Amino acid sequence: MSAGIKSIFITGAGSGMGREGVKLFHSKGWRVGAIDRNDGGLKTLEQELGRDRLWTRAVDVTDKASFESALADFCADNANGGLDMLWNNAGIGESGWFEDVPYEAAMRVVDINFKAVLTGAYAGLPYLKKAKNSLMFSTSSSSATYGMPRIAVYAATKHAVKGLTEALSVEWKRHGVRVADVLPGLIDTAILLETPNRSGDRPSPPSREALQAGAPKKGMFRLMPASSVAESAYAAYGSEQLHWYVPKELKWIDRIKGFSAESMRKRIQKLFPAIMTPDP
């Protein structure tokens, strides 16, 4: 592989933000490694982009050995056997009151949303160290600005990703490896339509058309396209910025919480009036 071609390895690449990332980086001339547990999404990517500079494999990110093997095979054909950017993007959701979400379902969220990021960090570092100015980038969430009710475990995993990002951004400077994350808000992806509601107290997820029609048109929780997150990922490679908020206004939640967590708690409670109503 030519030394002038940069490389990126993206998890959860078959759909949504990861898929948009594959398309964007590929269009910029990068060699892209794309893994997803959904082989169908990867196949359609190959049909759309072709095989030149696109490497795919069906991998469950909770399978450490398969993750490590895929990353090693991809990097073997990169310049100097290194990796310019790793994007830990794979994620799933569960919704409902905390006690209604089955323990096993909650642990699956932890396994994919956080433990797989740890796997990526451990597996990716040796390859990132071989590339100059490399970057480990991870998908956190707006729910990592303040823990959101009804997605408590999801929010906790995203807080963990954010904390890991901050710590490693300091630690890995000695390796010449940068670390950053993205905190997306309401993004037009399948997770909004497919996340199960374990409490059964709300209608089934809406159609994409209904979601697009009902979502706020303005403000920090307006519906954003998945491509906006991919654009942040691409911009992050050339930047020292630590946290990327999509949209940028979400940063205000972190600022307000830093000033007064109790004030932010009150604001969140107003968004969820049922939380203020005691059980009968």
C-alpha positions as CSV (number, residue, x, y, z in Angstrom):
1,M,0.0,0.0,0.0
2,S,1.3,3.4,-0.9
3,A,2.8,5.4,2.0
4,G,0.6,8.4,0.9
5,I,-2.7,6.6,1.5
6,K,-4.2,7.0,4.9
7,S,-6.2,4.3,6.6
8,I,-9.2,4.2,9.0
9,F,-10.9,1.2,10.7
10,I,-14.6,1.7,11.5
11,T,-16.8,-0.5,13.7
12,G,-20.6,-0.5,13.3
13,A,-19.9,0.5,9.7
14,G,-22.9,-1.2,8.0
15,S,-25.4,1.5,8.7
16,G,-26.0,4.9,10.1
17,M,-23.1,7.1,11.2
18,G,-20.5,4.4,10.6
19,R,-21.7,3.9,7.1
20,E,-21.6,7.6,6.3
21,G,-18.1,7.6,7.7
22,V,-17.0,4.8,5.4
23,K,-18.4,6.7,2.4
24,L,-16.9,10.1,3.4
25,F,-13.4,8.8,4.2
26,H,-13.4,6.6,1.1
27,S,-14.4,9.6,-1.1
28,K,-11.4,11.5,0.4
29,G,-9.0,8.8,-0.8
30,W,-8.5,6.9,2.4
31,R,-8.3,3.1,2.7
32,V,-11.2,2.1,4.8
33,G,-11.7,-1.0,7.0
34,A,-15.4,-1.6,7.8
35,I,-16.7,-4.1,10.2
36,D,-20.3,-4.8,11.4
37,R,-22.2,-7.8,12.7
38,N,-24.6,-7.2,9.8
39,D,-23.0,-8.6,6.7
40,G,-25.8,-7.3,4.5
41,G,-25.0,-3.7,5.2
42,L,-21.3,-4.3,4.3
43,K,-22.3,-6.0,1.1
44,T,-24.3,-3.0,-0.1
45,L,-21.4,-0.8,0.8
46,E,-19.2,-2.9,-1.5
47,Q,-21.8,-2.6,-4.3
48,E,-21.9,1.1,-3.9
49,L,-18.2,1.9,-3.5
50,G,-16.5,-1.0,-5.1
51,R,-13.6,-3.0,-3.6
52,D,-10.8,-0.5,-4.3
53,R,-9.6,0.9,-0.9
54,L,-12.5,-0.8,0.9
55,W,-12.0,-3.8,3.2
56,T,-15.0,-5.4,4.9
57,R,-15.6,-8.2,7.3
58,A,-18.6,-9.3,9.4
59,V,-17.5,-9.1,13.0
60,D,-19.3,-9.0,16.4
61,V,-17.3,-6.4,18.3
62,T,-18.0,-8.3,21.6
63,D,-15.9,-11.2,20.2
64,K,-12.4,-10.0,21.2
65,A,-10.5,-12.5,19.1
66,S,-12.5,-11.8,16.0
67,F,-12.0,-8.0,16.5
68,E,-8.3,-8.4,17.0
69,S,-8.0,-10.7,14.0
70,A,-9.9,-8.3,11.7
71,L,-7.8,-5.3,12.8
72,A,-4.6,-7.2,12.3
73,D,-5.6,-8.4,8.8
74,F,-6.6,-4.9,7.7
75,C,-3.5,-3.2,9.1
76,A,-1.2,-5.7,7.5
77,D,-1.8,-4.1,4.1
78,N,-1.5,-0.5,5.4
79,A,1.6,1.7,5.0
80,N,4.2,0.5,7.6
81,G,1.5,-1.9,9.0
82,G,0.1,1.0,10.9
83,L,-3.3,2.7,11.3
84,D,-4.0,6.4,10.9
85,M,-7.4,6.4,12.6
86,L,-9.6,4.0,14.5
87,W,-13.3,4.9,14.9
88,N,-15.0,3.0,17.7
89,N,-18.6,3.5,16.5
90,A,-20.6,0.4,17.1
91,G,-23.5,0.8,19.6
92,I,-27.0,-0.3,20.5
93,G,-29.7,1.1,22.8
94,E,-32.3,-0.1,25.3
95,S,-35.0,2.2,26.6
96,G,-37.6,2.2,29.4
97,W,-37.4,2.7,33.2
98,F,-34.2,1.2,34.6
99,E,-36.0,-1.6,36.5
100,D,-37.9,-2.7,33.4
101,V,-34.8,-3.3,31.2
102,P,-33.7,-7.0,31.7
103,Y,-30.3,-7.4,33.2
104,E,-29.1,-9.4,30.3
105,A,-30.2,-6.7,27.8
106,A,-28.5,-4.0,29.9
107,M,-25.2,-6.0,29.9
108,R,-25.4,-6.3,26.1
109,V,-25.4,-2.5,25.9
110,V,-22.4,-2.4,28.2
111,D,-20.6,-5.1,26.1
112,I,-21.1,-3.3,22.8
113,N,-21.0,0.4,23.8
114,F,-18.1,0.3,26.2
115,K,-16.3,-3.0,26.5
116,A,-15.9,-3.1,22.7
117,V,-14.3,0.4,22.9
118,L,-11.8,-0.9,25.4
119,T,-11.1,-3.8,23.1
120,G,-10.6,-1.3,20.3
121,A,-8.2,0.7,22.4
122,Y,-6.1,-2.3,23.5
123,A,-6.1,-3.8,20.0
124,G,-5.6,-0.6,18.1
125,L,-2.8,1.1,20.1
126,P,0.1,-0.9,18.6
127,Y,-1.0,0.0,15.0
128,L,-1.8,3.6,15.9
129,K,1.7,4.0,17.3
130,K,3.1,3.1,13.9
131,A,1.4,6.0,12.1
132,K,2.3,9.6,12.6
133,N,-0.3,11.9,14.1
134,S,-2.8,9.0,14.4
135,L,-6.2,9.3,16.2
136,M,-8.5,7.0,18.2
137,F,-12.0,8.4,17.8
138,S,-15.1,7.0,19.6
139,T,-18.8,7.6,19.4
140,S,-20.1,8.9,22.7
141,S,-23.5,10.7,23.0
142,S,-25.3,13.8,24.1
143,S,-26.5,11.5,26.9
144,A,-22.9,11.8,28.2
145,T,-23.4,15.5,28.9
146,Y,-26.1,14.6,31.5
147,G,-27.5,11.1,32.2
148,M,-30.8,10.8,30.5
149,P,-33.8,9.0,32.0
150,R,-35.2,6.0,30.3
151,I,-31.8,5.2,28.7
152,A,-29.8,5.1,32.0
153,V,-27.5,2.3,31.1
154,Y,-26.9,3.6,27.6
155,A,-26.1,7.0,29.1
156,A,-23.7,5.4,31.6
157,T,-21.8,3.6,28.8
158,K,-21.5,6.9,26.9
159,H,-20.2,8.7,30.0
160,A,-17.6,5.9,30.3
161,V,-16.5,6.4,26.7
162,K,-16.2,10.2,27.3
163,G,-14.1,9.6,30.5
164,L,-11.9,7.1,28.7
165,T,-11.4,9.5,25.9
166,E,-10.3,12.3,28.3
167,A,-7.9,10.0,30.2
168,L,-6.3,8.5,27.2
169,S,-5.9,11.8,25.4
170,V,-3.5,12.6,28.2
171,E,-1.8,9.2,28.5
172,W,-1.3,8.5,24.8
173,K,0.3,11.8,24.1
174,R,3.6,10.1,25.0
175,H,2.9,7.7,22.1
176,G,2.1,10.5,19.6
177,V,-1.5,9.2,19.4
178,R,-4.4,11.6,19.7
179,V,-7.8,10.6,21.3
180,A,-11.2,12.3,20.7
181,D,-14.9,11.6,20.7
182,V,-18.1,12.7,19.2
183,L,-21.3,13.4,21.2
184,P,-24.2,13.2,18.8
185,G,-27.7,14.4,19.7
186,L,-30.8,13.3,17.8
187,I,-29.4,11.7,14.7
188,D,-31.5,10.2,11.8
189,T,-30.4,6.6,12.1
190,A,-32.0,3.2,12.7
191,I,-31.3,3.2,16.4
192,L,-34.1,5.7,16.9
193,L,-36.5,3.4,15.2
194,E,-35.2,0.0,16.5
195,T,-34.4,0.6,20.2
196,P,-36.9,-1.4,22.2
197,N,-39.1,0.2,24.9
198,R,-39.0,-2.3,27.7
199,S,-41.6,-0.5,29.8
200,G,-44.3,-0.9,27.3
201,D,-45.9,2.4,28.2
202,R,-45.4,4.1,24.9
203,P,-46.3,3.4,21.3
204,S,-44.0,1.4,19.1
205,P,-41.2,3.4,17.5
206,P,-42.5,5.7,14.7
207,S,-41.7,5.3,11.1
208,R,-38.8,7.3,9.7
209,E,-41.3,9.7,8.1
210,A,-43.2,10.2,11.4
211,L,-39.9,10.8,13.2
212,Q,-38.7,13.3,10.7
213,A,-42.1,15.2,10.8
214,G,-42.3,15.2,14.6
215,A,-38.7,16.0,15.6
216,P,-37.8,19.6,16.6
217,K,-36.8,21.8,13.6
218,K,-34.6,24.0,15.7
219,G,-32.5,23.8,18.8
220,M,-29.9,21.4,20.2
221,F,-32.2,18.4,19.8
222,R,-33.2,19.0,16.2
223,L,-32.9,15.9,14.0
224,M,-29.5,15.8,12.3
225,P,-28.4,13.6,9.4
226,A,-25.9,10.8,10.0
227,S,-23.5,12.5,7.6
228,S,-23.1,15.4,10.1
229,V,-21.4,13.0,12.5
230,A,-19.2,11.6,9.7
231,E,-18.1,15.1,8.9
232,S,-17.1,15.7,12.5
233,A,-15.1,12.5,12.5
234,Y,-13.3,13.6,9.3
235,A,-12.6,17.1,10.8
236,A,-11.3,15.5,14.0
237,Y,-8.4,13.9,12.2
238,G,-6.9,17.2,11.5
239,S,-7.6,18.8,14.9
240,E,-6.6,18.7,18.5
241,Q,-10.2,19.2,19.7
242,L,-11.2,16.7,22.3
243,H,-15.0,16.6,22.2
244,W,-17.1,17.1,19.1
245,Y,-20.8,18.0,19.7
246,V,-23.4,17.4,17.0
247,P,-24.9,19.9,16.8
248,K,-22.5,22.3,18.5
249,E,-25.1,23.7,20.9
250,L,-25.1,20.5,22.9
251,K,-21.9,21.8,24.5
252,W,-24.1,24.1,26.6
253,I,-25.4,21.1,28.6
254,D,-21.9,20.3,29.7
255,R,-21.3,24.0,30.6
256,I,-24.5,24.3,32.6
257,K,-23.9,21.0,34.4
258,G,-20.4,22.1,35.3
259,F,-21.8,25.2,36.9
260,S,-24.7,23.5,38.6
261,A,-25.6,19.8,38.2
262,E,-28.8,20.4,40.2
263,S,-29.9,23.1,37.8
264,M,-29.5,20.7,34.9
265,R,-31.4,18.0,36.8
266,K,-34.3,20.4,37.1
267,R,-34.2,21.1,33.4
268,I,-34.2,17.4,32.5
269,Q,-37.1,16.7,34.9
270,K,-39.2,19.3,33.1
271,L,-38.7,17.4,29.9
272,F,-39.9,14.2,31.6
273,P,-42.9,15.2,33.8
274,A,-43.7,11.6,34.6
275,I,-40.5,11.4,36.6
276,M,-42.0,13.9,39.0
277,T,-45.2,11.8,39.6
278,P,-44.8,9.2,42.4
279,D,-46.0,5.6,41.7
280,P,-49.6,5.0,43.0
